[in-house]
Amino acid sequence: MPDRLVDFFQHDTFVVLGGISCIILIFSVLLAICNQWVYSRNILLVLFRLGRALARRKVAIIANAEYSPDIKNILLDSDFFAEKNITEISRWDIENLKGATLIIAHYKTVADDLPEIIGALKSNTDKRYALIVYAPIDQGRVPDEHTTLINQKRNTTLVNMRGRLLSDAFVYMMTT
């Protein structure tokens, strides 16, 4: 009986199908390895670029002495931002940015200067800036004219919550 079974599977049809199946299996394994290598390479490239962006980008916090440490601690607690890259500015002045590409402005501090800030960022075309205006809910509502002004500038957002501030800061570090 075993000899008949061996003879049956040694038939030419089974030999050809076995050879084709073996070639398909080898090709599939090589294709899977190549796909995994390309996928890993692309993911690692994105992670490398993101890491460099987070390590080198300068962040400017425009807030008074009461709110600035709180915003800075939000960024530092995430372990994504280095303390040496965060600059605290008490009053708006375009000269104080010193190479910062991400600007986080506390609304209560910059409410009077917001049109000037937006205008300065629009006119400064040599650098790509991102502006996050942080206006906590407990400190009052942002007037509609300021909300419209913020909405007109690209890479600008209005944030009301701490978690969203960190999330938007992280996203803007990738996009600018």
NORWO-V625958 format. One record per residue. N is the residue number from 1. RES is the residue in one small letter. NEAR is the number of other ideal C-beta (glycine too) atoms within 12 Angstrom. Layout:
BEGIN
N & RES & NEAR
N & RES & NEAR
END
This chain:
BEGIN
1 & m & 7
2 & p & 8
3 & d & 9
4 & r & 10
5 & l & 11
6 & v & 11
7 & d & 12
8 & f & 14
9 & f & 15
10 & q & 14
11 & h & 14
12 & d & 12
13 & t & 12
14 & f & 16
15 & v & 14
16 & v & 13
17 & l & 14
18 & g & 16
19 & g & 14
20 & i & 14
21 & s & 14
22 & c & 14
23 & i & 14
24 & i & 14
25 & l & 14
26 & i & 14
27 & f & 14
28 & s & 14
29 & v & 14
30 & l & 14
31 & l & 14
32 & a & 14
33 & i & 14
34 & c & 14
35 & n & 14
36 & q & 15
37 & w & 14
38 & v & 14
39 & y & 14
40 & s & 15
41 & r & 14
42 & n & 14
43 & i & 14
44 & l & 15
45 & l & 14
46 & v & 15
47 & l & 15
48 & f & 15
49 & r & 18
50 & l & 20
51 & g & 17
52 & r & 14
53 & a & 29
54 & l & 28
55 & a & 18
56 & r & 19
57 & r & 35
58 & k & 32
59 & v & 46
60 & a & 41
61 & i & 42
62 & i & 41
63 & a & 37
64 & n & 22
65 & a & 16
66 & e & 14
67 & y & 29
68 & s & 29
69 & p & 20
70 & d & 25
71 & i & 42
72 & k & 31
73 & n & 21
74 & i & 34
75 & l & 37
76 & l & 22
77 & d & 17
78 & s & 23
79 & d & 14
80 & f & 27
81 & f & 33
82 & a & 21
83 & e & 19
84 & k & 12
85 & n & 27
86 & i & 32
87 & t & 30
88 & e & 33
89 & i & 33
90 & s & 21
91 & r & 22
92 & w & 31
93 & d & 18
94 & i & 26
95 & e & 13
96 & n & 21
97 & l & 28
98 & k & 18
99 & g & 20
100 & a & 35
101 & t & 32
102 & l & 44
103 & i & 48
104 & i & 48
105 & a & 49
106 & h & 40
107 & y & 38
108 & k & 27
109 & t & 31
110 & v & 37
111 & a & 28
112 & d & 15
113 & d & 25
114 & l & 34
115 & p & 21
116 & e & 20
117 & i & 38
118 & i & 32
119 & g & 17
120 & a & 26
121 & l & 38
122 & k & 20
123 & s & 14
124 & n & 20
125 & t & 9
126 & d & 11
127 & k & 22
128 & r & 23
129 & y & 34
130 & a & 33
131 & l & 43
132 & i & 46
133 & v & 40
134 & y & 40
135 & a & 34
136 & p & 26
137 & i & 15
138 & d & 11
139 & q & 18
140 & g & 13
141 & r & 16
142 & v & 28
143 & p & 17
144 & d & 11
145 & e & 14
146 & h & 28
147 & t & 21
148 & t & 16
149 & l & 27
150 & i & 32
151 & n & 18
152 & q & 19
153 & k & 29
154 & r & 17
155 & n & 27
156 & t & 32
157 & t & 31
158 & l & 33
159 & v & 31
160 & n & 22
161 & m & 18
162 & r & 25
163 & g & 16
164 & r & 22
165 & l & 38
166 & l & 29
167 & s & 20
168 & d & 31
169 & a & 41
170 & f & 27
171 & v & 22
172 & y & 32
173 & m & 35
174 & m & 23
175 & t & 21
176 & t & 26
END
